[in-house]
């Protein structure tokens, strides 16, 4: 690993900027880098399940404690790990909805592709950005009809598409009803 005493290696910059990268853990070498979930994801959720072995004393336990997040341990002593996993998956299926949108099937949505779409001014990039914006706009209208506040939504897309360099709504977010409410990750 590169020496971290100077500048942060470019490979870690995105994680640091997203607020999920920590270093200089007390009692550890300066070379240790810890990557955790962005705290906003943990704080805006009603519940987060973490499957781990020996949670006490872990970096994750200290991270949650540092940010004031209460932890309650689930016990699965009466069921097998496979049954516990099945129970969790069934419960998660009730709480989480993941829908694909057919209108975006032909739009490349990897990080690099999103960044190109968001920063390019070609007609092709504009059409793809409009397809993404249109999909987000449909989500915004649907939430409004269902009287669900956008703050219950977590959107994932490249920051270059969600905000412009002035902090205003970017190509993907304009006129979607989501920019001021949804949690962007």
C-alpha positions in Angstrom: 0.0 0.0 0.0 1.2 3.5 -0.7 2.5 5.6 2.1 -0.5 7.5 3.5 1.5 10.1 5.4 1.2 12.5 2.4 -1.7 12.8 0.0 -4.5 10.2 0.0 -4.0 7.8 -2.9 -6.4 8.5 -5.8 -8.0 5.1 -5.5 -9.4 6.1 -2.0 -10.6 9.5 -2.9 -14.1 8.6 -3.9 -14.7 6.7 -0.6 -13.2 9.5 1.4 -15.4 12.1 -0.4 -18.5 9.9 0.3 -17.8 9.9 4.0 -17.1 6.2 4.4 -13.3 6.0 4.6 -11.4 6.5 7.9 -7.7 6.2 8.8 -5.4 6.7 11.8 -7.3 4.4 14.1 -6.0 4.9 17.6 -3.6 2.1 18.6 -3.1 0.9 15.0 -0.6 1.6 12.4 -1.0 4.7 10.2 -1.4 2.3 7.2 -4.8 1.0 8.3 -7.7 2.2 6.2 -11.3 1.4 7.3 -14.2 1.6 4.9 -17.7 1.7 6.3 -21.1 2.5 5.0 -21.9 6.2 4.8 -23.5 7.2 8.1 -26.4 8.8 6.3 -27.5 5.4 5.1 -27.5 4.1 8.6 -29.2 7.1 10.2 -32.1 7.4 7.6 -33.0 3.8 7.8 -35.6 2.5 10.3 -33.5 -0.7 10.7 -30.2 -2.1 9.4 -29.3 -5.7 9.8 -25.6 -6.5 10.1 -24.5 -10.1 9.9 -21.2 -10.5 11.5 -19.2 -12.6 13.9 -18.0 -11.2 17.2 -19.4 -7.7 16.8 -18.2 -6.3 20.1 -14.7 -4.9 19.7 -15.0 -4.6 15.9 -14.4 -1.4 14.0 -18.0 -1.4 13.0 -19.2 -1.4 16.6 -16.9 1.6 17.4 -18.0 3.4 14.3 -21.7 3.1 15.2 -21.0 4.1 18.8 -19.1 7.1 17.6 -22.0 8.3 15.6 -24.6 7.6 18.3 -26.4 4.8 16.6 -28.0 2.3 19.0 -27.3 -1.3 18.5 -29.5 -4.2 19.5 -28.3 -7.7 18.9 -30.6 -10.3 17.3 -30.3 -13.8 18.6 -30.8 -16.8 16.4 -29.8 -19.5 18.9 -33.0 -21.4 18.2 -32.6 -21.6 14.4 -29.8 -22.6 12.0 -27.8 -19.8 10.2 -29.6 -20.9 7.0 -33.0 -20.4 8.6 -32.0 -17.1 10.1 -30.9 -15.9 6.6 -34.2 -17.1 5.1 -36.1 -15.2 7.8 -34.1 -12.1 7.2 -34.6 -12.3 3.4 -38.4 -12.8 3.8 -38.6 -9.8 6.1 -36.5 -7.7 3.8 -38.7 -8.6 0.8 -41.6 -7.1 2.7 -39.8 -3.9 3.4 -37.8 -3.2 0.3 -39.1 -2.7 -3.3 -36.6 -2.9 -6.1 -38.1 -2.3 -9.6 -36.3 -2.1 -12.9 -37.5 0.4 -15.4 -37.8 -1.0 -19.0 -37.2 2.5 -20.4 -33.7 2.4 -19.0 -32.9 -1.1 -20.3 -30.7 0.3 -23.2 -29.1 3.1 -21.2 -25.7 2.1 -19.8 -25.8 2.9 -16.1 -22.4 2.0 -14.8 -20.6 4.8 -13.0 -18.3 5.7 -15.9 -21.2 5.7 -18.3 -23.3 7.9 -16.0 -20.4 10.3 -15.7 -20.0 10.5 -19.5 -23.7 11.1 -19.9 -23.8 13.7 -17.2 -20.8 15.7 -18.5 -21.1 15.3 -22.3 -23.1 17.7 -24.5 -23.6 15.3 -27.5 -27.1 14.6 -28.7 -26.7 11.0 -27.7 -25.7 11.9 -24.1 -28.6 14.4 -23.9 -31.1 11.7 -25.0 -29.7 9.3 -22.4 -29.8 11.9 -19.7 -33.4 12.7 -20.6 -34.3 9.0 -20.3 -32.8 8.9 -16.8 -34.5 12.2 -15.8 -37.8 10.9 -17.2 -37.5 7.8 -15.1 -36.8 9.8 -12.0 -39.6 12.2 -12.8 -42.0 9.2 -13.1 -40.8 8.0 -9.6 -41.4 11.5 -8.2 -44.9 11.8 -9.6 -45.8 8.3 -8.4 -44.6 9.1 -4.9 -46.6 12.3 -4.9 -49.8 10.4 -6.0 -49.2 7.9 -3.2 -48.5 10.7 -0.7 -45.1 9.3 0.0 -42.5 11.9 0.8 -39.3 11.8 -1.3 -37.3 11.6 1.9 -38.3 7.9 2.1 -36.3 7.3 -1.1 -32.6 6.5 -1.5 -31.4 7.2 -5.1 -28.1 6.0 -6.4 -26.5 7.6 -9.4 -23.2 9.4 -10.2 -23.0 12.7 -8.4 -22.1 14.4 -11.7 -25.6 13.6 -12.9 -27.4 14.5 -9.6 -25.8 17.8 -8.9 -24.0 20.3 -11.1 -20.8 22.1 -10.1 -22.8 24.8 -8.4 -24.7 22.4 -6.2 -27.9 22.8 -8.1 -29.9 19.9 -9.7 -27.9 18.2 -12.4 -29.0 16.6 -15.7 -30.6 13.6 -14.0 -32.4 15.5 -11.2 -33.9 18.6 -12.9 -37.7 18.8 -12.5 -38.0 15.4 -10.9 -39.6 16.4 -7.6 -36.8 14.4 -6.0 -33.9 16.8 -5.8 -34.9 18.5 -2.6 -36.2 15.5 -0.7 -34.6 12.2 -1.7 -31.4 10.9 -0.2 -28.7 10.8 -2.9 -26.0 8.2 -2.5 
